[in-house]
Structures are given as C-alpha cells and as structure tokens.
C-alpha cells in the first residue's frame, strides 16, 4: 500500500471549473475518486473536528494536492462496497464510502479516523438502523482479519443500546476473532485485557467514551 511520506510536496491544482463543495472538488480531480476514512465521517456529520485534509480512494495513485485550502491525500481501499453517490447543490457528483464500510475502515485504520476518541464519538452518534449488519459482514469478510472482527465487535458492543446492532452479529464477531490476542490501537497508553474479546484496551476507555460523547453537545470546527 502506498504511504504518504511525512514530508511531502502538495500540488496546488488549477481547476477548469471551480467546485465549491470540498467533497465534490476532490472526487472530480482523481480517477474513481471516493471520500473515505475521516472525510467520510465528516460527510456523515460524525466528527468532532473539521479536518482540512480529506482522504480519498482512487483507482490510480496520485500526489497529494490542495484546492481552496483543503488538502487531499491518497489512501486507497482494498475494495469499495455500496458506495454512496450524491450531488452537491450545483449538481456535481460526490462519491463516499457507505456508513457501514466507513465504520469498518476506520476501525481497521483508527489513525485515519482521527484517533480513538474521534472514532468513539462517531460510533456513539450512530442511531439504530443506520448501520446495516449485512454490509458490515460483507466488509469484514472481505478483509478476512481476525483482529478486525474482534475490534469491530467490541467497539460496536459499547454502543449496542443506541446503534441497534443485534447480539447475533456481535457473537459472530467474537467467534471470528477468537484465538488471537490484539490491541484496539497502537500507542503508549496503559492497557487492560478484556477476555471476552481477546483484546487489550486502554484502561481509561470509560473516560475516553465519556469525553467523546460529551463532544456531541458542541462540534468543534
């Protein structure tokens, strides 16, 4: 997978047609452009902070570029499933990963979701019916990673009372993730082991959840 270096040169793009919407502008500039990761969370209004960088999937590698102060970076996905296609007010197309794939992708690469607290806020803001268990299952099976099954089940179980995810789905996640011990995310935080999910999670997970859900009263821009 192509990795954007820490020090990279951004290309300032001169566009033939000015597109006001930041998502449509990015999609229009690359082949098969699709908004992903934190950019998708922003699109679904599930973020605490409005980043000035949008991660894009594309079927062709591209150099990072900037339009109207917004940076666009190449972060390809292994696959796309049920991409959501919409249009901005001017009729320009926008492609974004479905909410279900966005959640799985962000759990897979938490750093591209803006970090664990940002992801916890997003998960706490999802209402019953928004996530499709069938779509979650398709994405998890496509990635075929025991750790991802376990992490997804654990994180979604934290908000089962509001997201409407069924116990059968969570049991499947636990079964598919059994036998492999993993961490929710890398880092230096003190950890504790959750035997049910074979996961090491931050000891202050409860505080992180509380802090994340508190952001819901005031989204920071």
C-alpha positions in Angstrom: 0.0 0.0 0.0 1.3 3.5 -0.9 2.1 5.6 2.1 2.2 9.4 2.1 5.6 10.5 3.4 5.8 12.8 6.4 7.3 15.5 4.3 5.6 15.7 1.0 5.1 18.3 -1.7 1.5 19.3 -2.3 0.4 20.2 -5.8 -1.9 23.2 -6.0 -4.5 22.4 -8.6 -5.8 24.9 -11.1 -9.3 23.7 -11.9 -11.1 24.3 -15.2 -14.3 24.6 -13.3 -14.5 25.9 -9.7 -16.4 23.5 -7.5 -17.4 24.9 -4.2 -18.2 21.7 -2.3 -14.9 20.2 -0.9 -16.0 16.6 -1.4 -17.2 17.1 -5.0 -14.0 19.0 -5.7 -11.8 16.2 -4.6 -13.8 13.4 -6.3 -13.7 15.4 -9.6 -9.9 15.6 -9.6 -8.9 12.0 -9.4 -9.9 8.8 -11.3 -12.6 6.9 -9.4 -12.4 9.3 -6.5 -14.2 8.3 -3.4 -14.2 10.1 0.0 -13.1 7.7 2.8 -12.0 7.4 6.4 -12.3 10.7 8.4 -13.5 12.5 5.3 -16.4 10.1 5.2 -17.1 10.6 8.9 -17.3 14.4 8.2 -19.6 13.8 5.3 -22.0 11.9 7.6 -21.6 14.6 10.3 -20.0 12.1 12.7 -16.9 14.2 13.6 -15.9 16.4 16.5 -13.4 18.4 14.4 -13.5 19.5 10.8 -10.1 18.5 9.3 -8.6 20.4 6.4 -7.3 17.1 4.9 -9.6 14.7 3.1 -8.5 11.2 2.4 -9.5 9.9 -1.0 -9.6 6.4 -2.5 -8.8 6.3 -6.2 -8.1 3.6 -8.8 -4.9 5.4 -9.7 -2.2 6.7 -7.4 -2.0 10.4 -7.2 0.2 13.0 -5.5 -1.4 15.0 -2.6 -2.9 18.3 -3.8 -4.7 21.3 -2.4 -7.8 23.1 -3.5 -9.1 26.2 -1.7 -7.0 25.4 1.4 -8.2 21.8 1.6 -5.6 19.1 1.2 -6.4 15.8 -0.5 -4.3 12.6 0.2 -4.3 9.2 -1.5 -5.3 6.4 0.8 -6.6 3.5 -1.3 -9.0 0.9 0.0 -8.8 -2.8 -0.6 -12.3 -2.6 -2.0 -15.4 -0.4 -2.1 -18.9 -1.8 -1.4 -22.2 0.0 -1.9 -20.6 3.4 -2.5 -23.0 6.3 -1.8 -23.4 8.6 -4.8 -24.9 12.0 -4.3 -24.7 15.5 -5.8 -23.8 18.9 -4.3 -26.1 21.9 -4.8 -24.6 22.6 -8.2 -25.1 19.0 -9.4 -21.5 17.9 -9.1 -21.2 14.2 -8.1 -19.9 13.1 -4.7 -18.8 9.5 -4.0 -18.3 8.4 -0.4 -17.9 5.0 1.2 -21.1 3.7 2.8 -21.5 4.3 6.5 -21.1 0.6 7.2 -17.8 0.4 5.2 -16.6 3.7 6.7 -17.0 2.3 10.2 -15.1 -0.9 9.4 -12.4 1.0 7.5 -12.0 3.5 10.4 -11.7 0.6 12.9 -9.1 -1.0 10.7 -7.1 2.2 10.5 -8.0 4.2 13.6 -5.3 6.8 12.8 -7.1 7.7 9.6 -10.3 8.1 11.6 -8.7 10.9 13.6 -7.7 8.7 16.6 -9.6 6.6 19.0 -11.5 9.4 20.8 -12.7 10.7 17.5 -13.9 7.2 16.4 -15.6 6.7 19.7 -17.6 9.9 19.3 -18.6 8.8 15.8 -19.7 5.4 17.0 -21.7 6.9 19.9 -23.5 9.2 17.4 -24.8 6.4 15.2 -28.5 5.7 15.6 -30.4 2.4 15.3 -31.0 1.5 11.7 -28.1 3.5 10.2 -25.6 0.6 10.2 -26.5 -2.4 8.1 -25.3 -5.7 9.6 -25.2 -7.4 6.2 -23.0 -4.7 4.8 -20.7 -4.8 7.9 -20.5 -8.5 7.5 -19.6 -8.3 3.8 -16.8 -5.8 4.6 -15.4 -7.8 7.5 -15.4 -11.0 5.4 -13.6 -9.1 2.6 -10.8 -8.0 4.9 -10.7 -11.5 6.5 -8.8 -10.4 9.6 -9.5 -12.0 13.0 -8.3 -8.9 14.8 -10.6 -6.7 12.8 -13.6 -8.9 13.6 -12.8 -8.7 17.3 -12.2 -5.0 17.4 -15.3 -4.2 15.4 -17.5 -6.4 17.7 -16.0 -4.9 20.8 -16.4 -1.3 19.8 -19.9 -1.7 18.4 -20.9 -3.5 21.6 -20.1 -0.5 23.6 -23.0 1.4 22.0 -25.3 -1.5 21.4 -28.1 0.3 23.2 -28.2 3.1 20.6 -26.9 1.6 17.4 -29.3 -1.3 17.2 -26.7 -3.9 16.4 -28.0 -7.4 17.2 -26.5 -9.9 19.6 -26.1 -12.5 16.9 -23.9 -10.2 14.9 -21.7 -9.5 17.9 -21.5 -13.2 18.7 -20.3 -13.8 15.1 -17.6 -11.1 15.5 -16.5 -12.6 18.8 -16.3 -16.1 17.3 -14.4 -14.9 14.1 -12.0 -13.0 16.3 -11.3 -15.8 18.8 -7.9 -17.2 19.3 -5.9 -14.0 18.5 -5.0 -11.5 21.2 -4.7 -7.9 19.9 -4.9 -4.3 20.9 -7.5 -1.8 19.9 -4.8 0.6 18.7 -1.1 1.1 19.0 0.3 3.6 21.5 1.8 4.1 24.9 -1.5 4.1 26.9 -1.8 1.7 29.9 -3.8 -1.3 28.8 -6.1 -3.9 30.4 -7.2 -7.2 28.9 -10.9 -7.9 28.0 -11.1 -11.7 27.9 -14.4 -11.8 26.2 -13.0 -10.1 23.1 -9.3 -11.2 23.4 -8.4 -7.5 23.3 -6.1 -5.2 25.2 -7.9 -1.8 25.5 -6.9 1.5 27.2 -7.5 1.4 30.9 -9.1 4.8 30.6 -11.5 3.6 27.9 -14.5 4.7 30.0 -13.2 8.2 30.3 -12.4 8.3 26.6 -16.0 7.2 25.8 -17.4 9.9 28.2 -15.1 12.5 26.7 -16.1 11.5 23.1 -19.8 11.6 23.8 -19.5 15.0 25.5 -18.3 16.5 22.2 -21.8 15.8 20.9 -23.1 18.9 22.5 -20.6 21.1 20.6 -18.9 20.1 17.4 -15.5 21.8 17.0 -14.8 23.5 13.7 
